[in-house]
Amino acid sequence: MADNNTNPIAYMRETPLPQLDPPASEAGLGHWVRQNLFSSVLNTVLTLAAFVSLYFIFTSTVPWFVNGVWQSESIRGCREVLEGATGGCFAVLTERWNQLLFGFTYSDDQYWRPTLAFALLFVAIAPVLFVALPRKMLYFTLLYPLLAFYLIWGGSIYATISTGLGFVVGYLVYSRFVASSFALGLIGGVVAAFVTWWLGGFVVDAIAPATPFLEEIPSRKMGGFMLNMILGVVCVSLSLPLGIALALGRQSRLPIIRIICVVFIEFVRGVPLITLLFVANVILGYFLPPDTNFDLILRVIIMITMFSAAYIAEVIRGGLAALPTGQYEAGDSLGLDYAQSMRLIILPQALKISIPGIVNVAVGLFKDTTLVSVISMFDLVGMIRGPILASTEWNGVYWELFMAAAVLFFVVCYGISQYSQWLERKLATDHR
Amino acid sequence: MTEAAKMQVSDEIAISIQGMNKWFGSFHVLRDINLTVNSGERIVVCGPSGSGKSTLIRCINALEEHQKGSIEVDGTVLSSDLKNIDKIRREVGMVFQHFNLFPHLTILENLTLAPIWVRKTPKSEAEETAMHFLEKVKIPEQADKYPGQLSGGQQQRVAIARSLCMRPRIMLFDEPTSALDPEMIKEVLDTMIALAEEGMTMLVVTHEMGFARQVANRVIFMDEGQIVEQNEPEEFFNNPQSPRTKLFLSQILGH
C-alpha cells in the first residue's frame, strides 16, 4: 500500500520479457495423450473400448486380405487354395476385370478406345477445372465430346463430323441474330443445327464407307464402369448449364418463362429417378413411331440430366437468393445489361456460394447412375448382379465384387469432393 | 470556395422532373415532385427517414420505377424503353450507402468492369483510367486487393472511383457516409468535396449538414414524400420557413 501511495499509477517496463517454453505438462506427446484420451474416467473407458474394437476389426479383416487368392479359375478354385482358412477370393477381379470396366459384350480388341477416351477426358476437363492452365486448351475441350463419341461408338467418321458441323452452323446463326434479339438468335441457332443434322444424315448415308476406320459399336454393347462414367460425365456437364438456365428462368419477370421453369422443376423433383428411367426405357417406346431407333443411352441421359438439372436449379436459386440486392443495383447503375450483370456479377458469386450444393448433387447423380441396372443395362452394378454373380464360376463372391465397386466409386467421388474444397478455398475472396 | 463554385453552374438543364408520383403498392411514397437541376449544380437532399429522399434519387436512374409524371435526364426521357434506361444509366453514376462493390473482383477489376463491357474501352485504357481515379481518391496502392480487405471509408472511395470511371455527367449519392465509422466519414466527404470543386453535377442524400453548408448550391428538405422546402444553404439553415423544417433542423443540429 505504501508503494501505491508514493507512485499510484505511473509505471513503465523498460525491457520486454523473453518468451519462455511451456512447462512439460503442457507440451509433447504425453500432454496430448492425457488431454485427448485419458482426461476423465469415462474417456479412459471409451479409449480402451475403442482400442479393443480396433483390435478385433483388424485381426478379422487383415487375414482376409493377406490370404486373398488372386489367381483362380472359379470360386471352387479359391476354396481349394484356402483349404478352409479365411481369405478373400479376389481372383474374380483379375479374371473379370475387363468385364467390370467395359461390360461383357464390348469387343476385347477395342478396349483401347474407351481407355483412350478416358485418358483424354482429363486433358479436356483440366482447363475447365484449373484457370491457371493455358486458355487455348479449351479448344480441345470443345472438340472432346465429338472425339470421345467417335472413339467409344466408332462408325463412320462423317456422322461425327456432321454432328459437329450442326453445332458450328447453329452457333454461327445464333451469333448472327443474337445482336438484334436473343430469342431470335436462340431459335434460329437451334433450327439451323437441326436442319444441318437432317441434311447431314443423307450425305453421311451416301458416302459412308463399307468398313469404317473404327468399327461401329452399338449402345447395347456398352457396360461396366465405362457406362457409369459416360452417364455421369455427360449428365453432370449437361445438367449444370441447364440448371443455371432453369434457376434464372424461375426468377424471370416474364410469367410464361417463370411458370414453365417452376412446373418443370417441381414436376421432375417430385418424381423418383427410377420412374423416369422406366419411362425412358419402356413408355417412351410406345409414344415414338414403331421403327424409330432412339438410342437407349441417349434416352437415359435425357432423363438423368432433367432430374439433376432440377436439383441443381434449386441449389443455384439458393445461391442467387443469398446475394444482397445491392449487387444487382450496382450492376444496373453502371449500365450493364441483364446478360452482362448475370455473367459478370451475379452468377460468379451465386455459383461460388452454391459449390457445396452442386457438388452434392453431382456426386449423388454419379452414384445414381447405377440405377440403370434396374432397367437391364449392364453398368458396374448390373455386371456384378447379372453376368458375374449368375455365372457358375463366381456364384457367391459378393464381398469382393461389391467392395471393388465401392472402391471405384469412392475414388471418383472423393476426387470430386477434394477438388470442390480446393476450389472453395481458392475463390474465398470476401475475407469474412 | 462557394462563390467560385457557383460560377460553374450553367443554364443547361441536367435533370428535369415534372409532376412525378410513385407508389409502393398502395403506399404513396413520392407525391407530385417537381425538380429541375442545372448542369454543375450540387444539391443536398435531406429529411427524416421514410420521407422518400432515397426513392427520389433512385427514380432518376430507374432503379425504382415511377408511375406518374416525367423524368428527363440530359434530354433523354426516362420511359420503360430499355434503350433509354441504359443510356441514362451510362451518364448517371451512383454511390450507395453500403458501397455495393463486387466482392469477387479486385479493386482494379471493379473499376474496369463497366468501362470494358458497357463502353467497350480497351482493357489497357480502362486500367489507365481506373488508376487515374484511384489516385484521385488517394488509394492507388490498393488496386490489387479485394474489397473485403479494405476499410469502409476506403471501400466507399473505391465505389466513387468506380462510378467516375464511366465518365458520368451526373453523380447520385445515396447516404454515402451513413454506414461509416465516424473517423472515416471525413475521408469520403473530402473526396466528394474535391469532386464538387471540379463542377460535377451532384445530387446528394445525406445528413452531413457541414457538407451541405460548404458545397451545396441548394438544399432540399423532404417530408412524407413531398418537397417541403428548398433554398440556398445559408438561408436554409439560418432562416428555415416551414415548421417541419425548423423541427427537423433543431433535432439534427441540436446537439
Interface residues (C-beta under 8 A of the other chain):
Chain A: P324 G326 Q327 E329 A330 D332 S333 L334 G335 L336 D337 Q340 L344 I345 P348 Q349 K352 L427 T429 D430 H431 R432
Chain B: N61 A62 L63 L82 D86 R89 R90 V92 G93 M94 F96 H98 N100 L101 F102 P103 H104 L113 A114 W117 V118 Y146 G148 Q149 R162 S163 M166
